[in-house]
Amino acid sequence: MRVGILGTGMVGKAVAARLAGLGHEVLVGTRDPAATLAREEPDRYGSPPFRVWQERHAAVKLGSFADAAAHGELLVNATAGEASLDALRLAGEANLAGKVLVDIANALDYSQGMPPRPLVGTADSLGERIQRAFPAARVVKALNTMSAPLMVDPGQLAGGDHTAFVAGDDPDAKALVTGLLTDGFGWRDVIDLGDLSAARATEMLLPVWLRLWGALQVPLFNFKVVR
Ligand SMILES: NC(=O)c1ccc[n+]([C@@H]2O[C@H](COP(=O)([O-])OP(=O)(O)OC[C@H]3O[C@@H](n4cnc5c(N)ncnc54)[C@H](OP(=O)(O)O)[C@@H]3O)[C@@H](O)[C@H]2O)c1
């Protein structure tokens, strides 16, 4: 399948590498491809710049947000949550129409320091804002509640015995994403939380996730729903 990934951060790179490894044709989108390739400094997590990463993942192409959105049959939003609507506007509404859009983003405000505060209140969510702004896209909120390496390789923690959530208004889109999570990435416990308003709940898990990160001092942990 052709996949367009919006975002060159650790999420975009992790998902791109995994999907390319599974044989999908992946194009990653950025605001300015030349500027992204010209970066020499490590990213904010100390990882090598995109150019170095791409040399190790030669099958993954880089283009503009619009290139990625036009390329993908399946799209992934892995942009900074506070800028996701801008990034998706750059991607182009027509390029999103009819396509499944996996929204991994969290809108967080780092302006007051750590831990960041959620930018969207309890009566709305970034996922819903994206769906309202681009009604012809088929938004599925998923994978926003764990760190990037775990998203695509849950088996590295607790034998994969932990939980991912999906939410969205389009049952077929959710089934496609759930299949990708289970058959592609190896998730064993994917809970369908219902329509896209459930994105409020998974986005509101972030304050808990961030506090846990502070307490545990490692990002490789996840929620497990026992029942
Ligand atoms: N990091 C994690 O483990 C993790 C876990 C769960 C959820 N998330 C969520 O996943 C998303 C991606 O996280 P990340 O850490 O990989 O990367 P990030 O640093 O949050 O976002 C990087 C991407 O956002 C784009 N961007 C930033 N400002 C922009 C603007 N003003 N206009 C348009 N695009 C803009 C960047 O574009 P350029 O490529 O042009 O620079 C880049 O592609 C975030 O919403 C984050 O909250 C992250």
The ligand as a MOL file (V3000), in Angstrom:
LIG
                    3D

  0  0  0     0  0            999 V3000
M  V30 BEGIN CTAB
M  V30 COUNTS 48 52 0 0 0
M  V30 BEGIN ATOM
M  V30 1 N 7.3090 11.3870 20.4440 0
M  V30 2 C 6.5090 10.4340 20.8820 0
M  V30 3 O 6.9640 9.3760 21.3700 0
M  V30 4 C 5.0260 10.6280 20.7860 0
M  V30 5 C 4.1770 9.7050 21.3820 0
M  V30 6 C 2.7870 9.8440 21.2300 0
M  V30 7 C 2.2990 10.9000 20.4790 0
M  V30 8 N 3.1560 11.7970 19.9400 0 CHG=1
M  V30 9 C 2.6270 12.9000 19.1340 0
M  V30 10 O 2.9900 12.6390 17.7910 0
M  V30 11 C 3.2380 13.8630 17.0920 0
M  V30 12 C 4.6470 13.8350 16.5150 0
M  V30 13 O 5.5740 13.8130 17.5660 0
M  V30 14 P 7.1530 13.8170 17.2660 0
M  V30 15 O 7.8100 13.8050 18.5880 0
M  V30 16 O 7.4480 12.7420 16.2730 0 CHG=-1
M  V30 17 O 7.4240 15.1600 16.4780 0
M  V30 18 P 7.1080 16.7100 16.7750 0
M  V30 19 O 8.4070 17.3740 17.0350 0
M  V30 20 O 6.0390 16.8590 17.7900 0
M  V30 21 O 6.5280 17.1750 15.3530 0
M  V30 22 C 7.3800 17.2320 14.2710 0
M  V30 23 C 6.6120 17.5240 13.0130 0
M  V30 24 O 5.7100 18.6240 13.2100 0
M  V30 25 C 5.8750 19.5300 12.1020 0
M  V30 26 N 5.6250 20.9080 12.4960 0
M  V30 27 C 6.1230 21.5620 13.5820 0
M  V30 28 N 5.6920 22.8440 13.5770 0
M  V30 29 C 4.9540 23.0050 12.4620 0
M  V30 30 C 4.2420 24.0980 11.9060 0
M  V30 31 N 4.2240 25.2990 12.4890 0
M  V30 32 N 3.5620 23.8950 10.7590 0
M  V30 33 C 3.5420 22.6770 10.1600 0
M  V30 34 N 4.2130 21.5990 10.6300 0
M  V30 35 C 4.8990 21.7660 11.7750 0
M  V30 36 C 7.3420 19.3850 11.7200 0
M  V30 37 O 7.4820 19.8130 10.3880 0
M  V30 38 P 8.9290 19.8120 9.6630 0
M  V30 39 O 9.1410 18.3830 9.2250 0
M  V30 40 O 8.7420 20.7480 8.5560 0
M  V30 41 O 9.9390 20.2580 10.6870 0
M  V30 42 C 7.5830 17.8990 11.9060 0
M  V30 43 O 7.2750 17.1920 10.7270 0
M  V30 44 C 3.0350 14.9800 18.1240 0
M  V30 45 O 1.7420 15.4890 17.9950 0
M  V30 46 C 3.2030 14.2670 19.4590 0
M  V30 47 O 2.4820 14.8940 20.5070 0
M  V30 48 C 4.5000 11.6940 20.0780 0
M  V30 END ATOM
M  V30 BEGIN BOND
M  V30 1 1 1 2
M  V30 2 2 2 3
M  V30 3 1 2 4
M  V30 4 1 4 5
M  V30 5 2 4 48
M  V30 6 2 5 6
M  V30 7 1 6 7
M  V30 8 2 7 8
M  V30 9 1 8 9
M  V30 10 1 8 48
M  V30 11 1 9 10
M  V30 12 1 9 46
M  V30 13 1 10 11
M  V30 14 1 11 12
M  V30 15 1 11 44
M  V30 16 1 12 13
M  V30 17 1 13 14
M  V30 18 2 14 15
M  V30 19 1 14 16
M  V30 20 1 14 17
M  V30 21 1 17 18
M  V30 22 2 18 19
M  V30 23 1 18 20
M  V30 24 1 18 21
M  V30 25 1 21 22
M  V30 26 1 22 23
M  V30 27 1 23 24
M  V30 28 1 23 42
M  V30 29 1 24 25
M  V30 30 1 25 26
M  V30 31 1 25 36
M  V30 32 1 26 27
M  V30 33 1 26 35
M  V30 34 2 27 28
M  V30 35 1 28 29
M  V30 36 1 29 30
M  V30 37 2 29 35
M  V30 38 1 30 31
M  V30 39 2 30 32
M  V30 40 1 32 33
M  V30 41 2 33 34
M  V30 42 1 34 35
M  V30 43 1 36 37
M  V30 44 1 36 42
M  V30 45 1 37 38
M  V30 46 2 38 39
M  V30 47 1 38 40
M  V30 48 1 38 41
M  V30 49 1 42 43
M  V30 50 1 44 45
M  V30 51 1 44 46
M  V30 52 1 46 47
M  V30 END BOND
M  V30 END CTAB
M  END
